Amino acid sequence: TLDQPMPAVLKVTAIDGTTGEDMAVRLDLVGPDTRRINVIDGMEIRLPAGDWSGTASHGWHYTVNEKEFTLEAGKTTEWAVRLDLVVPTPGWASGEFHQHASPSLDSQRPATELVKANVAEGIDFMVPSDHDILVDYSTFAVALNVSNRIGTPLTGVEVSPSYGHFGAYGLTPDGDKAAGGAPPLGIREDEFWRSLEAPELIAWVRKNGA
């Protein structure tokens, strides 16, 4: 017999104080445990009962909202977040060019969660750079219905030869090719395989549109 404690519910809504529109926010919660949750236009979050403190943010150009609250098992506590734009950036766009998710061998983060994180952080466009694989993240943005909030203009890749890493941007994913069309790290010569050196890989990605 498992003793399953009754969770509490934190209902979060977020408003852009500058425009009055719903917005996405990043929540950092500290209490019986620690959570980071990306909230898109409101969310009900099940949490252990107890005393919590929370910080809601939307990147460096917005204010931060902090709150302390006690969650009771079986009950819902509401948190209405309002964040105001304090650093306007007319004519400018912010991008993130180095980030990995589950397609990359070094990450277990779901690709959809990476897209949510970019939206919650107020990033204007994202350029994924998974290790040695090309993935079109625009499909995840469409599936999450956030393609009007986050641009996905380029696909990048972090190429990982036998020494050092480097980023290449502007390659076109191709699902019919190995690793989505990412540059091959090895080549067969006669009867043997050898690793491609960094100059050879740089030449390959430039030839293919980077």
C-alpha positions as CSV (number, residue, x, y, z in Angstrom):
1,T,0.0,0.0,0.0
2,L,1.4,3.3,-1.1
3,D,0.8,6.4,1.0
4,Q,0.2,9.0,-1.7
5,P,0.0,12.6,-0.2
6,M,-2.7,14.9,-1.7
7,P,-1.0,17.6,-3.8
8,A,-1.7,21.3,-3.6
9,V,-2.4,23.4,-6.8
10,L,-0.8,26.7,-7.7
11,K,-2.8,28.5,-10.4
12,V,-0.6,31.0,-12.2
13,T,-1.7,33.7,-14.6
14,A,0.6,36.3,-16.2
15,I,-0.1,39.7,-17.7
16,D,2.2,42.0,-19.6
17,G,1.7,45.3,-17.6
18,T,2.8,47.3,-20.7
19,T,0.3,45.8,-23.2
20,G,-2.3,44.2,-20.9
21,E,-1.9,40.9,-22.9
22,D,-1.3,37.4,-21.6
23,M,2.4,36.5,-21.5
24,A,4.8,33.6,-20.9
25,V,6.9,33.6,-17.7
26,R,9.7,31.6,-16.1
27,L,8.9,30.4,-12.6
28,D,11.6,29.6,-10.1
29,L,10.0,27.9,-7.1
30,V,11.7,27.0,-3.8
31,G,9.9,25.1,-1.1
32,P,9.7,21.4,-0.1
33,D,11.7,21.0,-3.4
34,T,13.0,23.2,-6.2
35,R,11.3,23.6,-9.5
36,R,11.8,25.7,-12.7
37,I,8.6,25.8,-14.8
38,N,7.9,27.6,-18.0
39,V,4.3,28.9,-18.0
40,I,2.6,29.8,-21.3
41,D,-0.5,31.9,-20.8
42,G,-1.4,30.5,-17.4
43,M,-1.1,27.1,-15.8
44,E,-2.2,25.0,-12.9
45,I,0.8,23.4,-11.2
46,R,0.5,20.5,-8.8
47,L,3.0,20.9,-5.9
48,P,3.7,19.4,-2.5
49,A,1.9,21.2,0.3
50,G,4.1,23.6,2.3
51,D,5.7,27.0,2.4
52,W,7.0,28.2,-1.0
53,S,8.7,31.3,-2.4
54,G,8.5,32.0,-6.1
55,T,10.1,34.3,-8.7
56,A,8.5,35.1,-12.0
57,S,10.5,36.6,-14.8
58,H,10.6,37.2,-18.6
59,G,14.2,38.0,-19.4
60,W,16.4,40.8,-18.5
61,H,14.2,43.5,-20.1
62,Y,11.2,43.0,-17.8
63,T,10.6,43.5,-14.1
64,V,10.6,40.5,-11.7
65,N,7.7,39.4,-9.5
66,E,8.4,37.7,-6.2
67,K,5.9,36.0,-3.9
68,E,5.8,33.9,-0.8
69,F,2.8,31.6,-0.2
70,T,1.7,28.5,1.7
71,L,0.1,25.8,-0.3
72,E,-2.5,23.5,1.3
73,A,-3.1,19.9,0.2
74,G,-6.2,19.6,-1.9
75,K,-6.6,23.4,-2.3
76,T,-5.9,25.9,-5.1
77,T,-3.8,29.0,-4.5
78,E,-3.8,31.7,-7.2
79,W,-0.9,33.9,-8.2
80,A,-1.6,36.7,-10.7
81,V,1.8,37.8,-12.1
82,R,2.3,41.2,-13.7
83,L,5.6,42.1,-15.3
84,D,6.4,45.5,-16.8
85,L,8.8,46.2,-19.7
86,V,11.6,48.4,-18.4
87,V,14.2,48.2,-21.3
88,P,12.4,48.8,-24.6
89,T,14.3,47.5,-27.6
90,P,12.7,49.0,-30.7
91,G,14.3,47.8,-33.9
92,W,16.3,45.1,-32.2
93,A,15.8,41.4,-31.7
94,S,17.4,39.0,-29.2
95,G,18.6,35.6,-30.3
96,E,20.0,32.5,-28.6
97,F,22.6,30.6,-30.7
98,H,24.0,28.0,-28.3
99,Q,21.4,25.6,-26.8
100,H,20.9,21.8,-26.7
101,A,17.9,19.6,-26.2
102,S,17.0,15.9,-26.5
103,P,18.2,15.5,-30.1
104,S,21.7,16.2,-28.7
105,L,23.7,13.4,-27.1
106,D,24.6,15.6,-24.1
107,S,21.0,16.6,-23.2
108,Q,17.9,15.0,-21.8
109,R,15.7,18.1,-22.0
110,P,12.7,17.6,-24.3
111,A,12.9,19.8,-27.4
112,T,9.4,21.2,-26.7
113,E,10.6,22.4,-23.2
114,L,13.5,24.2,-24.8
115,V,11.1,26.1,-27.1
116,K,8.9,26.9,-24.1
117,A,12.0,28.2,-22.2
118,N,12.9,30.5,-25.0
119,V,9.4,31.9,-25.1
120,A,9.3,32.4,-21.3
121,E,12.7,34.1,-21.3
122,G,11.5,36.6,-23.9
123,I,13.9,35.5,-26.6
124,D,12.8,36.8,-30.1
125,F,14.4,34.0,-32.1
126,M,16.1,30.7,-31.3
127,V,18.9,28.9,-33.2
128,P,19.3,25.4,-31.8
129,S,22.8,23.9,-31.9
130,D,22.5,20.2,-31.0
131,H,25.6,18.1,-31.2
132,D,26.1,16.5,-34.7
133,I,22.5,16.4,-35.7
134,L,20.2,18.9,-37.5
135,V,16.6,19.3,-36.3
136,D,14.0,21.7,-37.5
137,Y,12.7,23.3,-34.3
138,S,10.0,25.3,-36.1
139,T,7.9,22.1,-36.1
140,F,7.9,22.2,-32.2
141,A,7.0,25.9,-32.2
142,V,4.0,25.1,-34.4
143,A,2.9,22.2,-32.3
144,L,3.0,24.3,-29.2
145,N,1.1,27.1,-31.0
146,V,3.9,29.7,-30.2
147,S,5.3,30.3,-33.7
148,N,3.9,33.8,-33.5
149,R,6.1,34.5,-30.4
150,I,9.4,32.9,-31.2
151,G,11.2,32.9,-34.5
152,T,13.2,29.9,-35.8
153,P,15.0,31.4,-38.8
154,L,18.1,29.2,-38.8
155,T,19.2,25.7,-37.8
156,G,22.6,25.3,-36.3
157,V,24.8,22.4,-35.3
158,E,27.6,22.0,-32.8
159,V,30.2,20.0,-34.7
160,S,32.2,17.8,-32.5
161,P,35.5,16.5,-34.1
162,S,38.0,14.6,-32.1
163,Y,39.3,17.8,-30.5
164,G,37.4,21.1,-29.9
165,H,33.8,22.0,-30.9
166,F,32.5,24.7,-33.2
167,G,29.1,26.0,-34.3
168,A,27.8,26.2,-37.8
169,Y,24.6,28.0,-38.7
170,G,22.3,28.1,-41.7
171,L,22.3,24.4,-42.6
172,T,19.1,22.8,-43.9
173,P,17.8,19.8,-42.0
174,D,16.9,16.8,-44.2
175,G,15.0,13.9,-42.5
176,D,16.0,11.5,-45.2
177,K,19.7,11.8,-44.4
178,A,21.7,10.4,-41.4
179,A,21.6,12.8,-38.4
180,G,19.3,15.1,-40.3
181,G,22.0,16.0,-42.8
182,A,24.6,17.1,-40.2
183,P,28.2,16.9,-41.3
184,P,29.8,13.4,-41.0
185,L,32.5,13.1,-38.5
186,G,34.3,10.3,-40.3
187,I,35.2,9.2,-43.8
188,R,36.1,5.9,-45.3
189,E,39.3,5.8,-47.2
190,D,40.2,2.5,-48.9
191,E,39.5,-0.2,-46.2
192,F,39.7,2.1,-43.2
193,W,37.7,4.9,-41.5
194,R,39.3,8.0,-40.2
195,S,38.0,11.1,-38.3
196,L,37.6,14.3,-40.3
197,E,39.8,17.1,-39.1
198,A,38.4,20.5,-38.1
199,P,39.5,22.2,-41.4
200,E,37.8,19.5,-43.4
201,L,34.6,19.9,-41.4
202,I,34.6,23.7,-41.7
203,A,35.0,23.3,-45.5
204,W,32.1,20.8,-45.5
205,V,29.6,23.0,-43.6
206,R,30.5,26.1,-45.7
207,K,30.0,24.1,-48.9
208,N,26.6,23.1,-47.6
209,G,25.3,26.5,-46.8
210,A,26.7,27.5,-43.4
